[in-house]
Structures are given as C-alpha cells and as structure tokens.
C-alpha cells in the first residue's frame, strides 16, 4: 500500500500542470533542490568524539569547523561518448569561461575544475552551491543549462565518492547489467566509452 500510495502521489505530482510538474520534481532532485538549511550541530556527536580524545587539545573548534564545511558540488557528464564530448565542449568553451573573474555577494566564484582521477574530463567539481546558482542573475544561463541537461539525462549531479566504484569495476558495454541505481551509474560509465550506434 505504501509503495502504491507513493506511486499515485508521484503520478499526481507529475500530472499537475503538465510539464511544470515534471520540471518541479526534477528540480527538487537536482540543481534547484528546495531543501531547508541544515543545522550542523549535534551535542551527542560532539560528546562522543570528545570522549574518544582523538582530536588534540586546542584543535577541537578547527575540527568542528572543518566538518561543517560543505562538500564541493560535483557533476558527471553521461551518455554516449560523442554526445558527452559535445556537452563537455559546451561547458568548457561557453559556460565555464563566463565564470572567470565572477564574484557573487563578495565571494569569488571558482571556475569548475575536472576531477583529476576521472577519465576524459567527464566529472567536475566547483564551490557553486544551489543557493548561489538560484539567486545570481549572472549565473542564470548556466543554471538553466544545468537543469535542462540534468532533466535530459546528459548531466548527473553526484558526489565524487559515488563515482569511484564504477571505475574500479572497470565496466564495459558487453557486461551484464542489473537494474539498481548504482548499476545504472556503472552502465553509464561503460556507455561513455562507446560511440553512438548508427541507424
């Protein structure tokens, strides 16, 4: 009943206002988020690690500040190799160039950099948050591009640590595939090494 109920709610949400409903669902899952601010405090967590005494005296505040630092935003370009290269070319030669020397609220925008260990520059990281992307007029076109390509399945917002297992598995297109989400990521890595089929 629970799964069926969730399915009905999801279908109703998609059906609401047609494409607008679908776009809203993707935004919540992707670059527009809509998540509330997280209060990064937990007294039990702090007490536990203080009791372990693994953090040297005088470094506790620095330790907690480091833990509260947000992870960089990371994206992965998916799809067939030829199309992935087109997306990469567009990002590097248009949108990333527009970010050079750009400041938002006094903070210098970091131009996205490729993850050095990911093949063919198909994964990137940046200090751009969803909040900055949403509220900055200078970033509006870049934001729209990310949302559009994410909805199309050409770009995936994904934590860097989740990109490692498919690379270690050394997946290839002829390997058998499962249906789980992680296997879909693995499959996309394999697909990126292929050229688009003709016909």
C-alpha positions as CSV (number, residue, x, y, z in Angstrom):
1,X,0.0,0.0,0.0
2,X,2.8,2.4,0.9
3,X,4.6,1.9,-2.4
4,X,1.4,2.1,-4.4
5,X,0.4,5.2,-2.5
6,X,3.8,6.9,-3.2
7,X,3.4,5.9,-6.8
8,X,0.0,7.6,-7.0
9,X,1.3,10.7,-5.3
10,X,4.3,10.8,-7.7
11,X,2.0,10.4,-10.8
12,X,-0.3,13.1,-9.4
13,X,2.6,15.4,-8.9
14,X,3.9,14.8,-12.5
15,X,0.4,15.3,-13.9
16,X,-0.1,18.6,-12.1
17,X,0.3,21.4,-14.6
18,X,1.8,19.0,-17.2
19,X,5.5,19.7,-17.9
20,X,5.6,22.1,-15.0
21,X,5.0,19.3,-12.5
22,X,7.8,17.1,-14.1
23,X,10.2,20.0,-14.1
24,X,9.4,20.7,-10.4
25,X,10.1,17.1,-9.5
26,X,13.5,17.2,-11.3
27,X,14.5,20.5,-9.7
28,X,14.0,19.1,-6.2
29,X,16.2,16.2,-7.2
30,X,18.9,18.3,-9.0
31,X,20.3,21.7,-9.1
32,X,17.4,23.6,-7.5
33,X,17.0,21.4,-4.5
34,X,14.4,23.2,-2.3
35,X,15.9,21.6,0.8
36,X,15.8,23.5,4.1
37,X,19.0,24.8,5.7
38,X,20.7,22.1,7.8
39,X,21.7,23.0,11.3
40,X,25.1,21.3,11.6
41,X,25.1,20.8,15.4
42,X,24.8,17.6,17.4
43,X,25.7,17.6,21.1
44,X,25.8,13.7,21.3
45,X,28.1,13.6,18.3
46,X,30.4,16.2,19.9
47,X,30.4,14.4,23.2
48,X,31.2,11.1,21.7
49,X,34.3,12.3,19.9
50,X,35.4,14.4,22.8
51,X,35.3,11.3,25.0
52,X,37.4,9.4,22.4
53,X,40.1,12.1,22.7
54,X,41.2,11.5,19.1
55,X,41.3,15.3,18.4
56,X,44.3,17.1,20.1
57,X,43.5,19.6,22.7
58,X,43.2,23.1,21.3
59,X,42.1,21.8,17.8
60,X,38.5,20.9,18.6
61,X,37.0,24.1,17.2
62,X,39.0,23.7,14.0
63,X,37.9,20.1,13.7
64,X,34.2,21.0,14.0
65,X,34.6,23.9,11.5
66,X,36.2,21.5,9.0
67,X,33.3,19.1,9.4
68,X,30.8,21.8,8.8
69,X,32.4,22.9,5.5
70,X,30.1,21.9,2.6
71,X,31.4,19.4,0.1
72,X,32.1,20.9,-3.4
73,X,29.3,20.5,-5.9
74,X,30.2,17.7,-8.4
75,X,28.7,16.8,-11.7
76,X,29.2,13.9,-14.1
77,X,28.6,14.1,-17.9
78,X,26.8,11.0,-19.1
79,X,25.6,9.4,-22.4
80,X,27.4,8.2,-25.5
81,X,31.0,9.3,-25.9
82,X,30.3,11.6,-28.9
83,X,27.4,13.4,-27.2
84,X,29.3,13.6,-23.9
85,X,32.1,15.3,-25.7
86,X,29.7,17.9,-27.2
87,X,28.3,18.6,-23.7
88,X,31.9,18.9,-22.4
89,X,32.9,21.3,-25.2
90,X,29.9,23.5,-24.5
91,X,30.6,23.6,-20.7
92,X,34.3,24.4,-21.1
93,X,34.1,26.9,-24.0
94,X,31.0,28.8,-23.1
95,X,29.7,28.4,-19.5
96,X,32.9,27.9,-17.6
97,X,34.6,30.9,-19.4
98,X,31.7,33.1,-18.3
99,X,32.5,32.3,-14.7
100,X,36.1,33.6,-14.8
101,X,36.6,36.7,-12.6
102,X,33.0,36.5,-11.4
103,X,32.0,37.4,-7.9
104,X,28.7,36.7,-6.1
105,X,28.0,38.5,-2.8
106,X,31.7,39.3,-2.5
107,X,32.7,35.7,-2.9
108,X,34.8,34.8,-5.9
109,X,33.2,32.1,-8.0
110,X,35.5,29.2,-8.5
111,X,35.6,28.0,-12.1
112,X,34.7,24.3,-12.2
113,X,37.8,22.0,-12.3
114,X,37.9,18.5,-13.6
115,X,38.3,15.6,-11.1
116,X,41.9,14.6,-12.0
117,X,41.2,10.8,-11.5
118,X,38.0,10.7,-13.6
119,X,38.6,9.7,-17.3
120,X,38.4,12.2,-20.1
121,X,37.3,15.2,-18.0
122,X,33.8,13.8,-17.7
123,X,33.5,14.8,-14.0
124,X,33.9,18.3,-12.5
125,X,33.7,20.0,-9.1
126,X,33.1,23.6,-8.0
127,X,32.3,25.7,-5.0
128,X,29.0,26.8,-6.6
129,X,26.1,25.9,-4.4
130,X,22.4,25.6,-5.4
131,X,21.7,28.8,-3.4
132,X,24.3,30.8,-5.4
133,X,23.1,29.4,-8.7
134,X,19.5,30.2,-8.0
135,X,19.9,33.8,-6.8
136,X,22.7,35.1,-9.1
137,X,21.5,36.8,-12.3
138,X,25.0,36.3,-13.8
139,X,24.6,32.6,-13.4
140,X,21.1,32.3,-14.7
141,X,22.0,30.9,-18.1
142,X,24.4,28.4,-16.6
143,X,21.8,27.3,-14.1
144,X,19.2,26.8,-16.8
145,X,21.7,24.8,-18.8
146,X,22.4,22.5,-15.9
147,X,18.7,22.0,-15.1
148,X,17.9,21.3,-18.7
149,X,20.7,18.8,-19.3
150,X,20.0,17.1,-15.9
151,X,16.4,16.6,-16.9
152,X,17.6,15.2,-20.3
153,X,19.9,12.8,-18.6
154,X,23.1,14.3,-20.0
155,X,24.4,15.6,-16.7
156,X,24.2,13.9,-13.3
157,X,24.8,15.7,-10.0
158,X,26.6,13.1,-8.0
159,X,29.0,13.0,-5.1
160,X,32.6,12.3,-6.1
161,X,32.9,9.3,-3.8
162,X,30.0,7.6,-5.6
163,X,31.8,7.9,-8.9
164,X,34.7,5.7,-7.7
165,X,33.1,2.1,-7.6
166,X,32.1,2.0,-11.3
167,X,35.7,3.0,-12.3
168,X,37.1,0.2,-10.1
169,X,34.7,-2.3,-11.6
170,X,36.1,-1.5,-15.0
171,X,32.7,-1.9,-16.6
172,X,32.4,-2.4,-20.4
173,X,29.3,-2.3,-22.6
174,X,29.2,-6.0,-23.1
175,X,29.0,-6.8,-19.4
176,X,25.7,-7.9,-17.9
177,X,23.7,-5.1,-16.2
178,X,21.4,-5.1,-13.2
179,X,18.6,-2.7,-12.6
180,X,19.7,-1.0,-9.4
181,X,20.6,2.7,-9.4
182,X,24.2,2.1,-8.7
183,X,24.4,-0.4,-11.6
184,X,22.8,2.3,-13.8
185,X,25.7,4.6,-12.9
186,X,28.1,1.8,-13.7
187,X,26.4,1.2,-17.0
188,X,26.6,4.9,-17.9
189,X,30.4,4.8,-17.4
190,X,30.5,1.9,-19.8
191,X,28.3,3.7,-22.3
192,X,30.5,6.8,-22.1
193,X,33.3,4.7,-23.6
194,X,31.2,3.8,-26.6
195,X,30.3,5.7,-29.7
196,X,26.6,6.3,-30.5
197,X,25.2,3.4,-32.6
198,X,24.3,4.2,-36.2
199,X,20.8,3.9,-37.6
